Amino acid sequence: MSDLNQRIEQALEEIRPFLKSDGGDIALLGVEGQTVKVQLMGACVGCSVNQMTLKQGVELTIKKYAPEIQEVVNVEA
């Protein structure tokens, strides 16, 4: 696993408890350039605030661990 992927996984581990407390979860699908692809799961799918969660929570946390990342996108199942 690359250093970048490791740092992104660390960021996801930090935010995962908050998602799980609401019945959701998140999986890292991959990194393409400066974009991280994730999949929101469980209660996060179809949740009205999932885009806010993605941008305000997940993206900010990932950027804290991996500042070179520009964007985080959710890939629907």
FIDODREN-870931 format. One line per 5 residues: number of its first residue (from 0); their letters; for each residue y, x, z of N, C-alpha, C, CB. Coordinates in steps of 0.2 Angstrom, whole numbers, plus 5000, padded with zeros to 4 digits. Last residue first. Glycine has a CB too. Example, Ala and Ser with C-alpha at 12.3 -4.5 7.8 and 13.67 -1.06 7.14 Angstrom:
residues 2
1	SA	4989/5064/5035/4995/5068/5036/5000/5064/5039/4997/5070/5029 | 4972/5066/5039/4978/5062/5039/4984/5066/5039/4978/5057/5045 $
//
This chain:
residues 77
76	AEVNV	5014/4884/4971/5007/4885/4970/5005/4881/4964/5003/4882/4976 | 5030/4893/4967/5026/4887/4969/5019/4887/4967/5029/4880/4966 | 5037/4906/4974/5033/4904/4968/5029/4898/4970/5028/4910/4966 | 5053/4910/4979/5047/4907/4981/5043/4905/4974/5048/4900/4985 | 5061/4926/4979/5060/4920/4976/5053/4917/4978/5060/4920/4968 $
71	VEQIE	5074/4936/4984/5067/4934/4986/5066/4927/4983/5066/4934/4994 | 5083/4950/4979/5082/4943/4979/5075/4942/4981/5083/4940/4972 | 5085/4964/4981/5091/4960/4979/5090/4953/4980/5093/4961/4972 | 5080/4978/4990/5078/4971/4988/5084/4967/4986/5073/4968/4992 | 5085/4989/4997/5085/4989/4990/5083/4983/4987/5080/4995/4988 $
66	PAYKK	5083/4987/5011/5089/4985/5008/5090/4985/5001/5094/4990/5011 | 5071/4982/5020/5071/4985/5013/5077/4983/5009/5064/4982/5009 | 5074/4976/5032/5068/4981/5032/5069/4985/5025/5062/4978/5032 | 5084/4967/5028/5085/4972/5034/5080/4977/5034/5084/4967/5041 | 5078/4960/5018/5084/4965/5016/5085/4970/5022/5090/4961/5014 $
61	ITLEV	5070/4952/5025/5067/4957/5021/5072/4962/5019/5064/4954/5014 | 5079/4944/5032/5075/4948/5036/5072/4954/5031/5069/4944/5039 | 5085/4937/5021/5089/4942/5026/5085/4947/5030/5094/4938/5030 | 5074/4930/5016/5078/4935/5012/5082/4940/5016/5083/4932/5007 | 5071/4922/5027/5066/4927/5024/5070/4932/5020/5061/4923/5019 $
56	GQKLT	5083/4915/5031/5079/4918/5035/5075/4924/5032/5074/4913/5038 | 5091/4911/5020/5094/4913/5026/5090/4917/5031/5097/4907/5030 | 5082/4908/5009/5088/4913/5008/5090/4915/5015/5093/4909/5005 | 5071/4901/5015/5070/4906/5011/5076/4911/5010/5068/4904/5004 | 5078/4891/5022/5074/4895/5026/5072/4902/5022/5067/4892/5027 $
51	MQNVS	5084/4885/5011/5088/4888/5016/5084/4893/5020/5091/4882/5020 | 5072/4880/5005/5077/4885/5001/5081/4888/5006/5081/4881/4995 | 5067/4871/5014/5063/4877/5013/5068/4882/5009/5057/4876/5009 | 5072/4859/5019/5076/4865/5020/5072/4871/5018/5077/4865/5028 | 5062/4850/5015/5069/4849/5012/5073/4855/5014/5072/4843/5015 $
46	CGVCA	5046/4855/5010/5051/4854/5016/5058/4854/5013/5050/4860/5021 | 5037/4858/5001/5040/4852/5000/5045/4850/5006/5035/4847/5000 | 5029/4869/5011/5029/4866/5005/5032/4859/5005/5022/4866/5002 | 5029/4871/5025/5035/4874/5021/5035/4871/5014/5035/4881/5021 | 5017/4867/5030/5023/4863/5031/5029/4865/5027/5024/4861/5038 $
41	GMLQV	5009/4878/5019/5008/4873/5024/5014/4869/5024/5008/4877/5031 | 5019/4891/5012/5013/4887/5013/5014/4883/5018/5007/4892/5014 | 5028/4901/5000/5028/4897/5006/5023/4892/5006/5035/4893/5007 | 5026/4916/4993/5024/4909/4992/5024/4906/4999/5016/4908/4989 | 5036/4928/4984/5033/4925/4990/5030/4918/4989/5037/4925/4997 $
36	KVTQG	5042/4942/4977/5039/4935/4976/5035/4933/4982/5035/4935/4969 | 5057/4951/4976/5051/4950/4980/5049/4942/4979/5052/4951/4988 | 5065/4962/4965/5064/4955/4967/5057/4954/4971/5064/4950/4961 | 5068/4973/4959/5071/4972/4966/5070/4965/4968/5078/4974/4965 | 5052/4975/4952/5059/4978/4952/5062/4977/4959/5064/4975/4947 $
31	EVGLL	5043/4964/4960/5045/4966/4953/5052/4968/4953/5044/4959/4948 | 5030/4962/4971/5037/4965/4970/5038/4966/4963/5038/4971/4975 | 5020/4948/4978/5021/4954/4974/5029/4956/4974/5019/4954/4967 | 5017/4939/4987/5013/4939/4981/5014/4945/4977/5015/4933/4976 | 5015/4936/5004/5018/4941/4999/5014/4941/4993/5019/4948/5002 $
26	AIDGG	5016/4920/5011/5012/4926/5009/5016/4930/5004/5006/4923/5005 | 5019/4911/5026/5022/4914/5020/5017/4919/5018/5029/4916/5021 | 5019/4894/5034/5017/4901/5033/5020/4904/5027/5009/4902/5034 | 5021/4880/5045/5021/4884/5039/5018/4891/5039/5028/4883/5036 | 5023/4874/5057/5017/4872/5053/5017/4875/5046/5017/4865/5053 $
21	DSKLF	5033/4879/5065/5034/4873/5061/5029/4871/5057/5041/4873/5057 | 5028/4891/5069/5029/4886/5074/5031/4879/5071/5035/4888/5078 | 5027/4898/5057/5021/4895/5060/5022/4890/5065/5016/4900/5063 | 5040/4902/5056/5037/4898/5051/5031/4894/5054/5035/4901/5044 | 5041/4910/5067/5045/4905/5066/5043/4900/5061/5052/4907/5064 $
16	PRIEE	5031/4920/5064/5030/4916/5070/5035/4910/5070/5032/4920/5076 | 5036/4927/5052/5030/4922/5052/5030/4918/5058/5024/4926/5051 | 5046/4936/5054/5048/4929/5053/5042/4924/5053/5051/4929/5046 | 5039/4948/5056/5044/4946/5060/5046/4939/5060/5050/4950/5059 | 5030/4948/5045/5027/4948/5051/5033/4946/5057/5024/4954/5054 $
11	LAQEI	5040/4951/5035/5036/4944/5035/5033/4943/5042/5031/4944/5029 | 5043/4964/5038/5048/4959/5038/5045/4952/5039/5053/4959/5032 | 5031/4970/5036/5034/4970/5042/5039/4965/5043/5037/4977/5044 | 5030/4968/5022/5025/4965/5026/5028/4965/5033/5019/4968/5026 | 5041/4977/5018/5041/4969/5017/5036/4966/5021/5040/4968/5009 $
6	RQNLD	5035/4989/5022/5041/4987/5025/5042/4979/5024/5047/4990/5022 | 5024/4989/5013/5023/4989/5020/5029/4987/5024/5022/4997/5022 | 5031/4989/5000/5027/4984/5002/5025/4983/5010/5020/4984/4998 | 5037/5002/5002/5041/4996/5001/5037/4990/5003/5043/4995/4994 | 5026/5011/5003/5030/5010/5008/5035/5004/5008/5035/5017/5008 $
1	SM	5011/5003/4996/5017/5007/4995/5021/5006/5002/5021/5005/4989 | 4994/5004/5000/5000/5000/5000/5006/5004/5000/5000/4995/5006 $
//
